[in-house]
Amino acid sequence: EAGVTQSPTHLIKTRGQQATLRCSPISGHTSVYWYQQALGLGLQFLLWYDEGEERNRGNFPPRFSGRQFPNYSSELNVNALELEDSALYLCASSPRVLAGSGDTQYFGPGTRLTVL
Amino acid sequence: GNSVTQMEGPVTLSEEAFLTINCTYTATGYPSLFWYVQYPGEGLQLLLKATKADDKGSNKGFEATYRKETTSFHLEKGSVQVSDSAVYFCALRSGSGANSKLTFGKGITLSVRP
């Protein structure tokens, strides 16, 4: 069974540009999560999509946005890039969230975004 | 709000040494607790989890016990190997529905030397 895939592996942009990152979840998973892993800051929750809708977002400005497509793949868009947006962006997927909190999220390898 | 505190790193051990990585948490309700591992150049992998108090998660020789009285979920391994060198993240998830999301600690880098 294929795991979570992300593209591109690396992305280099300049300040002010826009970046688009893509994620394909594990087959059968309907929830997709995005996290930012910046140096020294650990993993910060960005966005959560389920069944095509945004369910929750972390403490990030509106220039971080995304969407989920009918096939459950997802895109993360970062507008007006700033130097501090340089980070590893991780996508994770899980089956539809049930009532319990023990659901496991499965992570992709990440996209390394560098803003110059 | 929810938070996870991990011990400061990095940690360097010799092969076959005993490992303990401390993790404590603050959460509302009854969270599930997780340890994730990130090997160099890779994404995160679930190492183990526990969903209720006194549960013990275990995998690949690693263990962690959910201690509600001390709000802790310390990771242990009796004999580490060079291949265990990685970054380890403690995480929790509580609530349900739209309020249910993973909260991670800052991670700790473990280096095991031969």
Chai-1 contact restraints between the chains, C-beta under 6 A:
chainA,res_idxA,chainB,res_idxB,connection_type,confidence,min_distance_angstrom,max_distance_angstrom,comment,restraint_id
A,G42,B,F104,contact,1.0,0.0,6.0,A-B,restraint_1
A,G42,B,K106,contact,1.0,0.0,6.0,A-B,restraint_2
A,G42,B,G107,contact,1.0,0.0,6.0,A-B,restraint_3
A,L43,B,F104,contact,1.0,0.0,6.0,A-B,restraint_4
A,F45,B,K101,contact,1.0,0.0,6.0,A-B,restraint_5
A,R55,B,A98,contact,1.0,0.0,6.0,A-B,restraint_6
A,N56,B,A98,contact,1.0,0.0,6.0,A-B,restraint_7
A,N56,B,K101,contact,1.0,0.0,6.0,A-B,restraint_8
A,L90,B,G43,contact,1.0,0.0,6.0,A-B,restraint_9
A,A99,B,S96,contact,1.0,0.0,6.0,A-B,restraint_10
A,S101,B,S32,contact,1.0,0.0,6.0,A-B,restraint_11
A,S101,B,R93,contact,1.0,0.0,6.0,A-B,restraint_12
A,S101,B,S94,contact,1.0,0.0,6.0,A-B,restraint_13
A,S101,B,S100,contact,1.0,0.0,6.0,A-B,restraint_14
A,G102,B,S32,contact,1.0,0.0,6.0,A-B,restraint_15
A,G102,B,T51,contact,1.0,0.0,6.0,A-B,restraint_16
A,T104,B,L46,contact,1.0,0.0,6.0,A-B,restraint_17
A,F107,B,G43,contact,1.0,0.0,6.0,A-B,restraint_18
A,F107,B,L44,contact,1.0,0.0,6.0,A-B,restraint_19
A,G108,B,G43,contact,1.0,0.0,6.0,A-B,restraint_20
A,P109,B,E42,contact,1.0,0.0,6.0,A-B,restraint_21
A,P109,B,G43,contact,1.0,0.0,6.0,A-B,restraint_22
A,G110,B,G43,contact,1.0,0.0,6.0,A-B,restraint_23
